[in-house]
Amino acid sequence: MNVLSLKRMVALWSCKRCGECCRHLVGRKFGMALLPEEKQRLEVLAQRRGVNLDLAPLTWNGYAVTLYQFTKPVCPFLDKHGRCSIYRWRPLACRMYPLHPYGVSDCVALTQLQRRGFMVQFPPQLKQAAVKYMQLVVPRIKGCVKRYNLNHGWEKPYPFTFKSTYGPVR
């Protein structure tokens, strides 16, 4: 066997700005997560641009809403060319895409590279955004008392009465 055949081709991922990820912000039950400060920033940007921004609560900790979510699949900030009109101020989940633990859609560019056998490396700023997301967003999702299902309203975080890893859910 040739040593070169064991080496895998490496490609540096870069966004192709196709806007496809911005058209799939809502999954079967939940939309893309936003921090409260991101919600406020997007509301200001929407008002300045005359954009209809439709958000709903995502998680509640018993005292306050800790995360918000998009309720429509297509981002209202996509312009007529399918580009982000608020790229400089986009939310954390957008900054880390496609490294998203709760990804709603797959990245077309990433899928193409992987199908061609490339090992994909991501830029440092994308990795930094992913780490920040894991530190700020994921604990709020895991620690919530209730979450808002876009189809059914408020529900307990786990639909089962017993979760084997953590014990009974109350």
N, CA, C and O atoms as a DFTB+ gen file, in Angstrom:
680 C
 N C O
     1  1       0.838      -1.181       0.000
     2  2       0.000       0.000       0.000
     3  2       0.884       1.246       0.000
     4  3       1.876       1.319       0.726
     5  1       0.518       2.192      -0.801
     6  2       1.251       3.438      -0.939
     7  2       0.967       4.338       0.262
     8  3      -0.186       4.471       0.672
     9  1       2.003       4.957       0.829
    10  2       1.857       5.841       1.978
    11  2       0.965       7.031       1.626
    12  3       0.186       7.483       2.465
    13  1       1.066       7.540       0.406
    14  2       0.256       8.678      -0.003
    15  2      -1.235       8.352       0.002
    16  3      -2.059       9.237       0.231
    17  1      -1.586       7.100      -0.248
    18  2      -3.004       6.746      -0.270
    19  2      -3.617       6.798       1.127
    20  3      -4.838       6.879       1.260
    21  1      -2.787       6.752       2.172
    22  2      -3.287       6.825       3.537
    23  2      -3.575       8.263       3.967
    24  3      -4.380       8.501       4.868
    25  1      -2.918       9.207       3.324
    26  2      -3.137      10.621       3.660
    27  2      -4.478      11.071       3.093
    28  3      -4.852      10.720       1.974
    29  1      -5.162      11.827       3.867
    30  2      -6.447      12.352       3.441
    31  2      -6.276      13.794       2.989
    32  3      -5.518      14.555       3.592
    33  1      -6.966      14.161       1.949
    34  2      -6.895      15.532       1.465
    35  2      -7.558      16.456       2.489
    36  3      -8.593      16.124       3.067
    37  1      -6.950      17.603       2.697
    38  2      -7.452      18.564       3.675
    39  2      -7.949      19.803       2.936
    40  3      -7.297      20.305       2.021
    41  1      -9.106      20.278       3.352
    42  2      -9.663      21.497       2.758
    43  2     -10.054      22.450       3.875
    44  3     -10.601      22.030       4.895
    45  1      -9.775      23.722       3.682
    46  2     -10.190      24.745       4.634
    47  2     -11.599      25.190       4.247
    48  3     -11.837      25.655       3.132
    49  1     -12.526      25.037       5.195
    50  2     -13.915      25.400       4.917
    51  2     -14.043      26.910       4.834
    52  3     -13.457      27.644       5.629
    53  1     -14.813      27.357       3.868
    54  2     -15.160      28.775       3.788
    55  2     -16.592      28.866       3.294
    56  3     -17.030      28.079       2.454
    57  1     -17.301      29.824       3.823
    58  2     -18.702      30.017       3.474
    59  2     -18.802      30.462       2.014
    60  3     -18.089      31.366       1.579
    61  1     -19.684      29.821       1.277
    62  2     -19.902      30.179      -0.131
    63  2     -20.976      31.257      -0.269
    64  3     -21.245      31.742      -1.368
    65  1     -21.586      31.628       0.862
    66  2     -22.619      32.665       0.922
    67  2     -23.775      32.371      -0.039
    68  3     -24.274      33.248      -0.744
    69  1     -24.177      31.092      -0.030
    70  2     -25.314      30.679      -0.855
    71  2     -26.633      31.000      -0.173
    72  3     -27.669      31.066      -0.835
    73  1     -26.611      31.203       1.154
    74  2     -27.816      31.531       1.897
    75  2     -28.705      30.345       2.218
    76  3     -29.778      30.518       2.796
    77  1     -28.284      29.151       1.856
    78  2     -29.114      27.967       2.092
    79  2     -29.362      27.728       3.578
    80  3     -30.476      27.374       3.965
    81  1     -28.351      27.913       4.408
    82  2     -28.521      27.721       5.855
    83  2     -29.506      28.726       6.432
    84  3     -30.143      28.451       7.448
    85  1     -29.640      29.881       5.804
    86  2     -30.533      30.940       6.277
    87  2     -31.986      30.683       5.893
    88  3     -32.877      31.452       6.254
    89  1     -32.218      29.599       5.160
    90  2     -33.574      29.245       4.739
    91  2     -34.134      28.068       5.541
    92  3     -35.221      27.566       5.254
    93  1     -33.377      27.641       6.545
    94  2     -33.791      26.479       7.350
    95  2     -33.559      26.761       8.833
    96  3     -32.852      26.010       9.505
    97  1     -34.147      27.830       9.340
    98  2     -33.919      28.230      10.731
    99  2     -34.814      27.496      11.720
   100  3     -34.625      27.603      12.932
   101  1     -35.780      26.756      11.210
   102  2     -36.714      26.054      12.082
   103  2     -36.706      24.570      11.741
   104  3     -36.827      24.173      10.582
   105  1     -36.557      23.759      12.798
   106  2     -36.617      22.311      12.634
   107  2     -38.045      21.824      12.828
   108  3     -38.994      22.588      12.649
   109  1     -38.202      20.542      13.198
   110  2     -39.542      19.980      13.385
   111  2     -40.279      20.600      14.568
   112  3     -41.503      20.729      14.542
   113  1     -39.527      20.988      15.617
   114  2     -40.157      21.515      16.831
   115  2     -39.642      22.889      17.255
   116  3     -40.381      23.676      17.847
   117  1     -38.395      23.171      16.956
   118  2     -37.762      24.353      17.511
   119  2     -37.028      25.152      16.437
   120  3     -36.597      24.621      15.414
   121  1     -36.904      26.458      16.714
   122  2     -36.144      27.330      15.830
   123  2     -34.741      27.551      16.348
   124  3     -34.400      27.127      17.452
   125  1     -33.928      28.219      15.546
   126  2     -32.553      28.520      15.927
   127  2     -32.529      29.381      17.184
   128  3     -33.273      30.356      17.297
   129  1     -31.653      29.003      18.140
   130  2     -31.589      29.668      19.444
   131  2     -30.896      31.026      19.360
   132  3     -29.899      31.205      18.660
   133  1     -31.471      31.982      20.109
   134  2     -30.903      33.325      20.221
   135  2     -30.797      33.704      21.691
   136  3     -31.710      33.444      22.475
   137  1     -29.688      34.315      22.058
   138  2     -29.534      34.856      23.406
   139  2     -30.421      36.098      23.537
   140  3     -30.727      36.734      22.528
   141  1     -30.840      36.458      24.751
   142  2     -31.677      37.655      24.924
   143  2     -31.051      38.930      24.342
   144  3     -31.752      39.753      23.753
   145  1     -29.739      39.090      24.506
   146  2     -29.087      40.281      23.953
   147  2     -29.074      40.261      22.421
   148  3     -29.100      41.318      21.791
   149  1     -29.035      39.060      21.815
   150  2     -29.114      38.956      20.355
   151  2     -30.523      39.315      19.890
   152  3     -30.695      39.989      18.874
   153  1     -31.522      38.863      20.635
   154  2     -32.914      39.200      20.320
   155  2     -33.086      40.721      20.297
   156  3     -33.680      41.267      19.367
   157  1     -32.571      41.395      21.312
   158  2     -32.683      42.853      21.375
   159  2     -32.000      43.519      20.187
   160  3     -32.546      44.441      19.581
   161  1     -30.805      43.043      19.860
   162  2     -30.052      43.606      18.735
   163  2     -30.816      43.394      17.429
   164  3     -30.908      44.309      16.610
   165  1     -31.367      42.188      17.228
   166  2     -32.111      41.899      16.000
   167  2     -33.398      42.729      15.916
   168  3     -33.797      43.145      14.828
   169  1     -34.039      42.967      17.050
   170  2     -35.243      43.801      17.050
   171  2     -34.922      45.231      16.610
   172  3     -35.681      45.833      15.851
   173  1     -33.816      45.763      17.078
   174  2     -33.396      47.120      16.679
   175  2     -33.084      47.139      15.183
   176  3     -33.516      48.044      14.469
   177  1     -32.334      46.142      14.709
   178  2     -31.982      46.072      13.285
   179  2     -33.232      45.907      12.423
   180  3     -33.334      46.509      11.354
   181  1     -34.174      45.100      12.880
   182  2     -35.416      44.871      12.127
   183  2     -36.213      46.162      12.028
   184  3     -36.746      46.492      10.969
   185  1     -36.290      46.884      13.127
   186  2     -37.038      48.150      13.129
   187  2     -36.391      49.158      12.181
   188  3     -37.090      49.842      11.433
   189  1     -35.077      49.250      12.207
   190  2     -34.359      50.205      11.332
   191  2     -34.515      49.851       9.860
   192  3     -34.544      50.739       9.007
   193  1     -34.617      48.553       9.553
   194  2     -34.687      48.103       8.168
   195  2     -36.122      47.856       7.695
   196  3     -36.345      47.549       6.524
   197  1     -37.087      47.989       8.599
   198  2     -38.480      47.732       8.233
   199  2     -38.741      46.254       7.975
   200  3     -39.532      45.896       7.102
   201  1     -38.074      45.410       8.735
   202  2     -38.188      43.964       8.569
   203  2     -39.115      43.400       9.636
   204  3     -39.074      43.822      10.792
   205  1     -39.958      42.437       9.240
   206  2     -40.844      41.769      10.185
   207  2     -40.085      40.614      10.841
   208  3     -39.799      39.609      10.190
   209  1     -39.765      40.754      12.105
   210  2     -39.018      39.751      12.858
   211  2     -39.986      39.005      13.769
   212  3     -40.612      39.606      14.642
   213  1     -40.106      37.708      13.566
   214  2     -41.041      36.902      14.343
   215  2     -40.260      35.921      15.212
   216  3     -39.755      34.910      14.724
   217  1     -40.167      36.231      16.509
   218  2     -39.436      35.391      17.460
   219  2     -40.384      34.909      18.555
   220  3     -41.414      35.527      18.823
   221  1     -40.014      33.795      19.178
   222  2     -40.783      33.252      20.297
   223  2     -39.798      32.816      21.371
   224  3     -38.620      32.612      21.079
   225  1     -40.265      32.668      22.619
   226  2     -39.379      32.121      23.649
   227  2     -38.955      30.704      23.275
   228  3     -39.683      29.995      22.581
   229  1     -37.784      30.298      23.733
   230  2     -37.336      28.909      23.526
   231  2     -37.214      28.195      24.867
   232  3     -37.741      27.096      25.038
   233  1     -36.520      28.816      25.818
   234  2     -36.340      28.174      27.125
   235  2     -36.718      29.140      28.245
   236  3     -36.618      30.359      28.107
   237  1     -37.149      28.559      29.347
   238  2     -37.548      29.314      30.523
   239  2     -36.941      28.627      31.731
   240  3     -37.045      27.406      31.852
   241  1     -36.316      29.366      32.623
   242  2     -35.630      28.767      33.772
   243  2     -36.451      28.798      35.060
   244  3     -35.938      28.489      36.136
   245  1     -37.705      29.167      34.947
   246  2     -38.558      29.266      36.127
   247  2     -38.780      30.706      36.549
   248  3     -39.708      30.998      37.303
   249  1     -37.942      31.602      36.073
   250  2     -38.027      33.021      36.434
   251  2     -38.108      33.914      35.202
   252  3     -38.802      34.932      35.205
   253  1     -37.397      33.527      34.153
   254  2     -37.332      34.377      32.961
   255  2     -37.037      33.529      31.721
   256  3     -36.568      32.394      31.813
   257  1     -37.325      34.113      30.575
   258  2     -36.950      33.471      29.309
   259  2     -35.439      33.590      29.175
   260  3     -34.888      34.683      29.301
   261  1     -34.776      32.486      28.922
   262  2     -33.310      32.501      28.825
   263  2     -32.807      32.426      27.388
   264  3     -31.674      32.817      27.106
   265  1     -33.639      31.927      26.480
   266  2     -33.304      31.886      25.060
   267  2     -34.566      32.157      24.248
   268  3     -35.682      31.898      24.701
   269  1     -34.370      32.679      23.052
   270  2     -35.464      32.905      22.117
   271  2     -35.199      32.083      20.866
   272  3     -34.111      31.530      20.704
   273  1     -36.193      31.999      19.975
   274  2     -36.037      31.228      18.756
   275  2     -36.773      31.887      17.590
   276  3     -37.754      32.607      17.776
   277  1     -36.272      31.621      16.387
   278  2     -36.974      32.041      15.182
   279  2     -38.206      31.163      15.027
   280  3     -38.182      29.992      15.403
   281  1     -39.277      31.714      14.478
   282  2     -40.490      30.935      14.257
   283  2     -40.757      30.676      12.788
   284  3     -41.616      29.867      12.438
   285  1     -40.031      31.354      11.939
   286  2     -40.188      31.167      10.489
   287  2     -38.895      30.570       9.930
   288  3     -37.805      30.902      10.396
   289  1     -39.015      29.691       8.933
   290  2     -37.816      29.012       8.425
   291  2     -36.802      29.914       7.715
   292  3     -35.602      29.644       7.763
   293  1     -37.267      30.976       7.061
   294  2     -36.364      31.843       6.289
   295  2     -36.019      33.084       7.112
   296  3     -36.900      33.749       7.657
   297  1     -34.736      33.379       7.190
   298  2     -34.290      34.547       7.942
   299  2     -34.818      35.821       7.285
   300  3     -34.665      36.001       6.077
   301  1     -35.434      36.699       8.062
   302  2     -35.972      37.933       7.493
   303  2     -34.893      38.919       7.044
   304  3     -35.195      39.919       6.393
   305  1     -33.648      38.640       7.389
   306  2     -32.556      39.538       7.022
   307  2     -31.837      39.128       5.737
   308  3     -30.825      39.730       5.376
   309  1     -32.349      38.110       5.044
   310  2     -31.795      37.767       3.729
   311  2     -32.237      38.834       2.737
   312  3     -33.413      39.193       2.690
   313  1     -31.298      39.340       1.944
   314  2     -31.697      40.339       0.952
   315  2     -32.183      39.639      -0.324
   316  3     -32.243      38.410      -0.369
   317  1     -32.528      40.409      -1.353
   318  2     -33.099      39.830      -2.579
   319  2     -32.108      38.946      -3.338
   320  3     -32.505      38.176      -4.212
   321  1     -30.813      39.056      -3.004
   322  2     -29.788      38.233      -3.644
   323  2     -29.427      37.011      -2.796
   324  3     -28.512      36.262      -3.140
   325  1     -30.142      36.814      -1.693
   326  2     -29.878      35.671      -0.814
   327  2     -28.674      35.883       0.093
   328  3     -28.088      34.917       0.584
   329  1     -28.302      37.134       0.318
   330  2     -27.161      37.472       1.181
   331  2     -27.653      38.028       2.509
   332  3     -28.753      38.573       2.598
   333  1     -26.831      37.884       3.534
   334  2     -27.163      38.389       4.860
   335  2     -26.997      39.908       4.894
   336  3     -25.916      40.435       4.631
   337  1     -28.081      40.593       5.220
   338  2     -28.018      42.062       5.262
   339  2     -27.495      42.572       6.603
   340  3     -27.274      43.772       6.767
   341  1     -27.294      41.666       7.563
   342  2     -26.771      42.072       8.883
   343  2     -25.530      41.235       9.232
   344  3     -25.272      40.964      10.404
   345  1     -24.783      40.839       8.232
   346  2     -23.657      39.919       8.418
   347  2     -22.750      40.327       9.582
   348  3     -22.335      39.481      10.374
   349  1     -22.454      41.585       9.679
   350  2     -21.564      42.096      10.733
   351  2     -22.166      41.925      12.136
   352  3     -21.430      41.829      13.118
   353  1     -23.497      41.888      12.230
   354  2     -24.191      41.803      13.515
   355  2     -24.954      40.485      13.673
   356  3     -25.830      40.382      14.532
   357  1     -24.637      39.493      12.869
   358  2     -25.392      38.234      12.897
   359  2     -25.234      37.515      14.244
   360  3     -24.233      37.702      14.935
   361  1     -26.222      36.697      14.612
   362  2     -26.182      35.985      15.902
   363  2     -25.056      34.946      15.976
   364  3     -24.470      34.560      14.965
   365  1     -24.782      34.519      17.182
   366  2     -23.724      33.549      17.458
   367  2     -23.923      32.247      16.686
   368  3     -22.965      31.697      16.143
   369  1     -25.156      31.752      16.632
   370  2     -25.428      30.499      15.915
   371  2     -25.055      30.621      14.432
   372  3     -24.607      29.651      13.820
   373  1     -25.239      31.804      13.866
   374  2     -24.855      32.034      12.469
   375  2     -23.332      32.100      12.329
   376  3     -22.771      31.612      11.348
   377  1     -22.678      32.697      13.300
   378  2     -21.222      32.846      13.262
   379  2     -20.497      31.503      13.326
   380  3     -19.393      31.363      12.799
   381  1     -21.112      30.528      13.965
   382  2     -20.448      29.238      14.138
   383  2     -20.868      28.210      13.096
   384  3     -20.303      27.117      13.049
   385  1     -21.829      28.533      12.278
   386  2     -22.313      27.581      11.292
   387  2     -21.198      27.195      10.323
   388  3     -20.485      28.086       9.862
   389  1     -21.008      25.932       9.991
   390  2     -21.842      24.756      10.197
   391  2     -21.509      23.927      11.448
   392  3     -21.964      22.788      11.559
   393  1     -20.742      24.462      12.372
   394  2     -20.419      23.729      13.602
   395  2     -21.531      23.946      14.620
   396  3     -21.312      24.578      15.653
   397  1     -22.685      23.443      14.345
   398  2     -23.845      23.685      15.184
   399  2     -24.342      22.379      15.789
   400  3     -24.706      21.460      15.055
   401  1     -24.363      22.282      17.140
   402  2     -24.799      21.029      17.760
   403  2     -26.265      20.712      17.528
   404  3     -26.662      19.547      17.557
   405  1     -27.067      21.734      17.298
   406  2     -28.485      21.532      17.046
   407  2     -28.816      22.014      15.645
   408  3     -29.838      22.665      15.429
   409  1     -27.956      21.697      14.702
   410  2     -28.111      22.183      13.338
   411  2     -29.460      21.840      12.748
   412  3     -29.936      20.712      12.878
   413  1     -30.075      22.810      12.100
   414  2     -31.375      22.609      11.492
   415  2     -31.207      22.137      10.056
   416  3     -32.038      21.380       9.555
   417  1     -30.175      22.560       9.407
   418  2     -29.926      22.099       8.040
   419  2     -28.429      21.851       7.853
   420  3     -27.593      22.376       8.589
   421  1     -28.127      21.051       6.864
   422  2     -26.730      20.770       6.556
   423  2     -26.179      21.839       5.623
   424  3     -26.908      22.421       4.820
   425  1     -24.891      22.082       5.744
   426  2     -24.220      23.040       4.880
   427  2     -23.912      22.367       3.544
   428  3     -23.255      21.326       3.509
   429  1     -24.376      22.946       2.467
   430  2     -24.185      22.385       1.138
   431  2     -22.697      22.294       0.793
   432  3     -22.241      21.270       0.284
   433  1     -21.941      23.356       1.069
   434  2     -20.508      23.386       0.751
   435  2     -19.745      22.329       1.553
   436  3     -18.862      21.659       1.018
   437  1     -20.084      22.183       2.827
   438  2     -19.428      21.196       3.678
   439  2     -19.733      19.781       3.203
   440  3     -18.835      18.942       3.133
   441  1     -20.981      19.514       2.880
   442  2     -21.382      18.190       2.395
   443  2     -20.630      17.835       1.121
   444  3     -20.200      16.694       0.956
   445  1     -20.465      18.796       0.220
   446  2     -19.743      18.542      -1.030
   447  2     -18.291      18.175      -0.762
   448  3     -17.766      17.246      -1.376
   449  1     -17.634      18.891       0.145
   450  2     -16.236      18.588       0.481
   451  2     -16.113      17.200       1.105
   452  3     -15.208      16.439       0.761
   453  1     -17.013      16.876       2.013
   454  2     -16.962      15.577       2.684
   455  2     -17.224      14.439       1.718
   456  3     -16.582      13.393       1.812
   457  1     -18.143      14.617       0.801
   458  2     -18.439      13.575      -0.192
   459  2     -17.248      13.324      -1.112
   460  3     -17.062      12.215      -1.614
   461  1     -16.451      14.355      -1.325
   462  2     -15.260      14.202      -2.175
   463  2     -14.070      13.655      -1.395
   464  3     -12.982      13.504      -1.951
   465  1     -14.267      13.357      -0.103
   466  2     -13.226      12.722       0.692
   467  2     -12.288      13.660       1.428
   468  3     -11.268      13.224       1.962
   469  1     -12.619      14.933       1.462
   470  2     -11.760      15.891       2.155
   471  2     -11.960      15.831       3.664
   472  3     -13.078      15.635       4.140
   473  1     -10.880      15.999       4.409
   474  2     -10.958      16.262       5.834
   475  2     -11.041      17.785       5.939
   476  3     -10.158      18.491       5.452
   477  1     -12.084      18.282       6.565
   478  2     -12.358      19.710       6.552
   479  2     -11.817      20.369       7.819
   480  3     -12.054      19.900       8.933
   481  1     -11.097      21.450       7.627
   482  2     -10.635      22.274       8.741
   483  2     -11.425      23.575       8.727
   484  3     -11.777      24.095       7.668
   485  1     -11.696      24.090       9.928
   486  2     -12.496      25.303      10.050
   487  2     -11.637      26.466      10.519
   488  3     -10.682      26.269      11.271
   489  1     -11.969      27.689      10.076
   490  2     -11.200      28.874      10.488
   491  2     -11.303      29.105      11.997
   492  3     -12.296      28.717      12.612
   493  1     -10.295      29.728      12.596
   494  2     -10.287      29.952      14.044
   495  2     -11.485      30.746      14.561
   496  3     -11.997      30.437      15.637
   497  1     -11.945      31.760      13.826
   498  2     -13.071      32.558      14.306
   499  2     -14.356      31.733      14.376
   500  3     -15.206      31.981      15.231
   501  1     -14.499      30.769      13.494
   502  2     -15.656      29.886      13.526
   503  2     -15.573      28.952      14.740
   504  3     -16.575      28.713      15.413
   505  1     -14.392      28.436      15.008
   506  2     -14.188      27.580      16.182
   507  2     -14.429      28.361      17.470
   508  3     -15.013      27.835      18.417
   509  1     -13.979      29.616      17.508
   510  2     -14.186      30.461      18.696
   511  2     -15.676      30.706      18.940
   512  3     -16.133      30.685      20.083
   513  1     -16.424      30.936      17.874
   514  2     -17.869      31.133      18.007
   515  2     -18.538      29.855      18.524
   516  3     -19.465      29.925      19.332
   517  1     -18.075      28.700      18.066
   518  2     -18.634      27.424      18.525
   519  2     -18.375      27.215      20.013
   520  3     -19.253      26.744      20.736
   521  1     -17.185      27.560      20.470
   522  2     -16.854      27.435      21.896
   523  2     -17.738      28.373      22.718
   524  3     -18.255      27.988      23.767
   525  1     -17.906      29.594      22.240
   526  2     -18.744      30.574      22.946
   527  2     -20.198      30.086      23.016
   528  3     -20.860      30.238      24.042
   529  1     -20.680      29.504      21.927
   530  2     -22.037      28.955      21.891
   531  2     -22.184      27.841      22.933
   532  3     -23.172      27.789      23.665
   533  1     -21.195      26.959      22.986
   534  2     -21.239      25.856      23.951
   535  2     -21.224      26.382      25.389
   536  3     -21.814      25.768      26.278
   537  1     -20.563      27.498      25.618
   538  2     -20.490      28.081      26.960
   539  2     -21.750      28.865      27.337
   540  3     -22.160      28.848      28.497
   541  1     -22.368      29.549      26.372
   542  2     -23.491      30.439      26.678
   543  2     -24.871      29.842      26.396
   544  3     -25.808      30.049      27.166
   545  1     -24.992      29.116      25.311
   546  2     -26.311      28.649      24.877
   547  2     -26.642      27.252      25.393
   548  3     -27.719      27.034      25.949
   549  1     -25.734      26.319      25.216
   550  2     -26.018      24.925      25.581
   551  2     -26.410      24.768      27.051
   552  3     -27.359      24.037      27.333
   553  1     -25.727      25.418      28.005
   554  2     -26.171      25.284      29.401
   555  2     -27.600      25.797      29.630
   556  3     -28.314      25.268      30.481
   557  1     -28.013      26.808      28.888
   558  2     -29.380      27.335      29.029
   559  2     -30.402      26.332      28.494
   560  3     -31.503      26.205      29.030
   561  1     -30.025      25.627      27.436
   562  2     -30.917      24.601      26.888
   563  2     -31.008      23.426      27.869
   564  3     -32.098      22.930      28.155
   565  1     -29.869      22.996      28.371
   566  2     -29.852      21.858      29.298
   567  2     -30.471      22.192      30.647
   568  3     -31.044      21.313      31.289
   569  1     -30.370      23.436      31.091
   570  2     -30.831      23.816      32.415
   571  2     -32.235      24.391      32.472
   572  3     -32.657      24.874      33.522
   573  1     -32.961      24.350      31.378
   574  2     -34.276      24.981      31.384
   575  2     -35.314      24.131      32.116
   576  3     -35.198      22.908      32.203
   577  1     -36.320      24.810      32.632
   578  2     -37.443      24.155      33.292
   579  2     -38.500      23.783      32.250
   580  3     -39.128      22.726      32.318
   581  1     -38.674      24.691      31.284
   582  2     -39.608      24.444      30.187
   583  2     -39.008      24.968      28.896
   584  3     -38.161      25.862      28.898
   585  1     -39.464      24.396      27.799
   586  2     -39.065      24.897      26.490
   587  2     -40.322      25.061      25.655
   588  3     -41.331      24.397      25.893
   589  1     -40.253      25.949      24.677
   590  2     -41.418      26.262      23.864
   591  2     -41.340      25.526      22.539
   592  3     -40.508      25.845      21.689
   593  1     -42.212      24.537      22.368
   594  2     -42.331      23.771      21.142
   595  2     -43.211      24.582      20.193
   596  3     -44.343      24.914      20.542
   597  1     -42.718      24.902      19.014
   598  2     -43.466      25.738      18.083
   599  2     -44.787      25.103      17.663
   600  3     -45.698      25.807      17.229
   601  1     -44.903      23.774      17.788
   602  2     -46.133      23.084      17.410
   603  2     -47.128      22.938      18.557
   604  3     -48.338      22.919      18.333
   605  1     -46.624      22.836      19.779
   606  2     -47.496      22.498      20.905
   607  2     -47.419      23.457      22.088
   608  3     -48.171      23.270      23.045
   609  1     -46.575      24.452      22.080
   610  2     -46.453      25.383      23.193
   611  2     -45.454      24.902      24.237
   612  3     -44.558      24.114      23.934
   613  1     -45.614      25.383      25.473
   614  2     -44.660      25.081      26.542
   615  2     -44.707      23.603      26.907
   616  3     -45.781      23.008      27.000
   617  1     -43.530      23.019      27.111
   618  2     -43.425      21.622      27.521
   619  2     -42.214      21.450      28.418
   620  3     -41.328      22.304      28.464
   621  1     -42.190      20.333      29.132
   622  2     -41.015      20.021      29.933
   623  2     -39.869      19.720      28.972
   624  3     -40.114      19.284      27.847
   625  1     -38.627      19.941      29.388
   626  2     -37.492      19.732      28.488
   627  2     -37.379      18.304      27.959
   628  3     -36.949      18.097      26.825
   629  1     -37.756      17.331      28.760
   630  2     -37.650      15.950      28.332
   631  2     -39.037      15.341      28.321
   632  3     -39.728      15.379      29.339
   633  1     -39.464      14.780      27.195
   634  2     -40.827      14.268      27.096
   635  2     -41.066      12.981      27.894
   636  3     -42.194      12.489      27.932
   637  1     -40.043      12.435      28.521
   638  2     -40.189      11.201      29.267
   639  2     -40.235      11.507      30.759
   640  3     -39.706      12.529      31.196
   641  1     -40.857      10.639      31.541
   642  2     -40.911      10.859      32.982
   643  2     -39.637      10.404      33.663
   644  3     -39.387      10.743      34.820
   645  1     -38.830       9.636      32.947
   646  2     -37.578       9.172      33.537
   647  2     -36.494       9.251      32.481
   648  3     -36.665       8.761      31.364
   649  1     -35.389       9.862      32.832
   650  2     -34.239       9.950      31.926
   651  2     -33.112       9.195      32.597
   652  3     -32.609       9.620      33.637
   653  1     -32.714       8.082      32.011
   654  2     -31.810       7.150      32.680
   655  2     -30.499       7.792      33.139
   656  3     -29.940       7.374      34.153
   657  1     -30.010       8.771      32.436
   658  2     -28.739       9.378      32.805
   659  2     -28.869      10.289      34.017
   660  3     -27.970      10.343      34.857
   661  1     -29.976      11.000      34.107
   662  2     -30.115      12.016      35.137
   663  2     -31.122      11.673      36.235
   664  3     -31.213      12.398      37.226
   665  1     -31.872      10.594      36.083
   666  2     -32.878      10.248      37.073
   667  2     -34.219      10.848      36.720
   668  3     -34.411      11.308      35.594
   669  1     -35.169      10.854      37.674
   670  2     -36.520      11.348      37.383
   671  2     -36.528      12.823      36.997
   672  3     -35.776      13.631      37.542
   673  1     -37.373      13.144      36.070
   674  2     -37.560      14.533      35.652
   675  2     -38.812      15.047      36.337
   676  3     -39.874      14.437      36.219
   677  1     -38.706      16.149      37.045
   678  2     -39.852      16.727      37.769
   679  2     -40.285      18.016      37.131
   680  3     -41.233      18.649      37.597
